[in-house]
Amino acid sequence: MTQALQESEVALGHRQRLLEGMAHAVAAKGYAETTIADIVREAAVSRRTFYEHFSTKADCLLALYEAASRRALAVLRNGIDPARDWQAQVEKAMAAYLGCLAQNPVLVRTLFVEILGLGAEGLAVRRRANEEMVAFMLQMINGGRGARRRGTPLSAVMAMAVVGGINELVLQAIENDRVGRLQDLTAPAIALLRAVTRDAG
């Protein structure tokens, strides 16, 4: 292994630790009260290391959100079975997605609540993540098995309404301290999607 490769792996490890440190610090104190000192203490790295990766704590939180969103989307993609019709695929993927969130309550609160503390930047990164979810949903439903039986393709507007509705269900679970039982939302989430796509055969 070359020295450059070793240094790259070390840097990636530090970045991941900083993201995890941010998640734990924000969960404990809230974003507004979290300091860079809190983050580096949780990550067990130096302040210098923090600034090698991020300019501000806001940059760190945005990076955490984007990384977690990519992982969640990967869970959704891995949860589908192209041999089955889209209804069955959605149910399996949704259960996998909510189960993934339920395994990390600290991260869920950080991503669904604290990201809003960043104002326009937080809303923008959240919007991008929602749009990626919409694109996945449209591809699976309009292009998947059984799509030909649909009278009208699912629109991007209605797909976004479904994503927004599921996000609100997750927020309600957070408020009620039920993050560990997020998989209970699978049934209402599927019911919402089926109501929106009720013209599917």
C-alpha positions in Angstrom: 0.0 0.0 0.0 1.4 3.4 -1.0 1.8 6.2 1.5 -0.7 8.3 -0.5 -3.3 5.6 -0.2 -2.6 5.1 3.5 -3.0 8.9 4.1 -6.2 8.9 2.1 -7.7 6.1 4.2 -6.7 7.8 7.4 -8.3 11.0 6.1 -11.5 9.2 5.3 -11.5 7.6 8.7 -11.1 11.0 10.4 -14.0 12.4 8.3 -16.3 9.6 9.2 -15.4 10.0 12.9 -16.1 13.7 12.7 -19.5 13.1 11.1 -20.4 10.6 13.9 -19.1 13.1 16.5 -21.4 15.7 15.0 -24.4 13.4 15.2 -23.7 12.6 18.9 -22.9 16.1 20.0 -26.0 17.6 18.3 -28.2 14.8 19.8 -26.9 15.7 23.2 -26.9 19.4 23.1 -28.9 20.6 20.1 -27.2 22.2 17.0 -27.2 25.7 18.4 -25.4 24.8 21.6 -22.9 22.4 19.9 -19.4 23.7 19.5 -16.5 22.5 17.4 -14.8 21.5 20.6 -17.8 19.2 21.3 -17.5 17.6 17.9 -13.8 16.9 18.0 -14.1 15.6 21.6 -16.8 13.1 20.5 -14.7 12.2 17.4 -11.5 11.9 19.4 -9.5 14.0 16.8 -7.9 17.4 17.0 -9.4 20.8 16.1 -6.8 21.0 13.3 -8.2 17.7 11.9 -11.7 19.2 11.9 -10.5 22.2 9.9 -8.8 19.9 7.4 -12.2 18.6 6.5 -14.7 21.4 7.3 -14.8 25.1 7.5 -17.6 25.4 10.0 -19.9 23.2 12.1 -22.6 23.9 9.6 -20.5 22.4 6.8 -20.0 19.3 9.0 -23.8 18.9 9.6 -24.6 19.4 5.9 -22.0 16.7 5.1 -23.5 14.4 7.7 -27.0 14.9 6.2 -25.8 14.2 2.6 -23.9 11.1 3.7 -26.8 9.7 5.6 -29.2 10.5 2.8 -27.0 8.5 0.4 -27.0 5.6 2.7 -30.8 5.7 3.1 -31.3 5.8 -0.6 -28.9 2.8 -1.0 -31.0 0.9 1.5 -34.1 1.7 -0.6 -32.4 0.6 -3.8 -31.1 -2.6 -2.3 -34.6 -3.4 -0.9 -36.2 -3.8 -4.3 -36.7 -7.0 -6.2 -37.1 -6.4 -10.0 -38.9 -9.8 -10.4 -41.8 -8.6 -8.3 -44.4 -5.9 -9.1 -43.9 -2.4 -7.9 -46.4 -2.6 -5.0 -44.4 -5.5 -3.5 -41.1 -3.8 -4.2 -42.3 -0.6 -2.5 -43.4 -2.4 0.6 -40.2 -4.3 1.0 -38.0 -1.2 0.3 -40.1 1.0 2.7 -39.8 -1.5 5.5 -36.0 -1.7 5.0 -35.7 2.1 4.9 -37.7 2.7 8.1 -35.8 -0.2 9.8 -32.5 1.4 8.9 -33.6 4.7 10.4 -34.9 3.0 13.6 -31.4 1.5 14.2 -29.9 4.9 14.8 -32.3 7.2 16.8 -29.5 9.8 17.4 -28.9 10.2 13.7 -32.6 10.4 12.9 -33.2 13.3 15.2 -30.2 15.1 13.9 -31.2 14.7 10.3 -34.9 15.3 10.6 -34.9 18.1 13.2 -31.5 19.8 13.6 -30.9 20.2 9.9 -33.7 22.8 9.9 -31.5 25.0 12.2 -29.3 25.8 9.2 -31.9 27.9 7.5 -31.8 28.1 3.7 -28.7 25.8 3.5 -30.4 23.1 5.5 -33.6 23.4 3.5 -31.7 23.1 0.2 -29.8 20.0 1.2 -33.1 18.5 2.5 -34.8 19.4 -0.8 -32.1 17.6 -2.8 -32.4 14.5 -0.7 -36.2 14.5 -1.2 -35.8 15.0 -4.9 -33.5 11.9 -5.1 -36.2 9.9 -3.2 -38.8 11.2 -5.7 -36.7 10.2 -8.7 -36.2 6.7 -7.2 -40.0 6.4 -6.6 -40.9 7.5 -10.1 -38.4 5.1 -11.6 -39.6 2.2 -9.6 -43.4 2.8 -10.0 -43.5 4.2 -13.6 -40.8 2.0 -15.0 -41.1 -1.1 -12.9 -43.0 -4.3 -13.4 -46.8 -3.7 -13.6 -46.3 -0.1 -14.8 -48.2 -0.9 -18.0 -51.4 -1.5 -16.0 -51.4 2.0 -14.6 -53.9 4.4 -16.2 -51.7 7.4 -15.5 -48.1 7.6 -14.5 -47.3 8.9 -11.0 -46.3 12.5 -11.3 -43.3 14.1 -9.7 -45.6 16.4 -7.7 -47.6 13.6 -6.2 -44.4 11.6 -5.5 -43.1 14.6 -3.6 -46.3 14.7 -1.6 -45.8 11.1 -0.6 -42.2 11.7 0.4 -43.3 14.8 2.4 -46.1 12.8 4.1 -43.6 10.0 5.1 -41.2 12.6 6.5 -44.0 14.1 8.6 -44.8 10.6 10.0 -41.2 10.2 11.0 -41.1 13.7 12.6 -44.2 12.8 14.6 -42.5 9.6 15.7 -39.5 11.6 16.9 -41.7 14.0 18.8 -43.4 11.0 20.5 -40.1 9.3 21.3 -41.0 6.4 19.1 -38.0 6.4 16.8 -37.2 2.8 17.7 -40.5 1.7 16.3 -40.3 3.5 13.0 -41.1 0.2 11.1 -44.6 0.6 12.5 -45.0 3.4 9.9 -44.5 1.0 7.0 -48.3 0.2 6.8 -49.5 3.8 6.8 -46.7 4.9 4.4 -47.7 2.1 2.0 -51.4 3.0 2.4 -50.5 6.7 1.5 -48.7 5.6 -1.6 -51.4 3.3 -2.7 -54.0 6.0 -2.3 -52.0 8.3 -4.5 -51.5 5.5 -7.1 -55.0 4.0 -6.8 -55.4 3.7 -10.5 -52.7 1.0 -10.6 -54.1 -2.4 -11.4 
